[in-house]
């Protein structure tokens, strides 16, 4: 699950802005692919005089706090690419509107997560492919935990 918490000044986003931005965020993760229902976006409006940066009132600041559980980013090059992709997605809502912003991502271990009582299936497994297609959590068998393109012996290249 990626959980996005977006803290923004009152009036910064319309209802349509929130819908469009949350869809853009979801589409980014769906391209991995992970199930769309993994992606949760929460918009938290900050009342006037309640945001301070460096001890000074800052009413033109938007904070993106992202918790990623479904996947971890392997290494500095991919991490930088991911942050830049996020910046591209949010730019029309922050940069292009003259806001200051900050993004941070925390990666929680995948084994400390469940959905509707189900431990999410492994990446690229048959069960995960089904979850992507059905866009919902459901029980799965041990056999469905296996990768879609399982190679059981080294050197097999005719698959």
HUKA-V521384 format. One line per field, one symbol per residue. phi: phi as a letter, one per 20 degrees, with the letter a starting at -180 (. if undefined). psi: psi as a letter, one per 40 degrees, with the letter a starting at -180 (. if undefined). A space follows every 50 residues. Layout:
phi: ???
psi: ???
This chain:
phi: .edddddbfgnfcegfgffffffffffgffffecgfffecccedfdfgmc cccmndgcecccddddddcfbdeeofffffgfffffgffegfecgfdnee bbcccddegffdbbclndfgffgmegffgffffelaebfbegffffffdf decfneced
psi: hhhhhhhiihedhiddddddddddddddddediihdedhhhhhhhhiife hhhfeihhefhhhhhhhhddiihgiddddddddddddddeddecdeeeii iihihihihdefiihfehhiiiheiddddddddefiiiiiiddeeiidgh heiiehef.
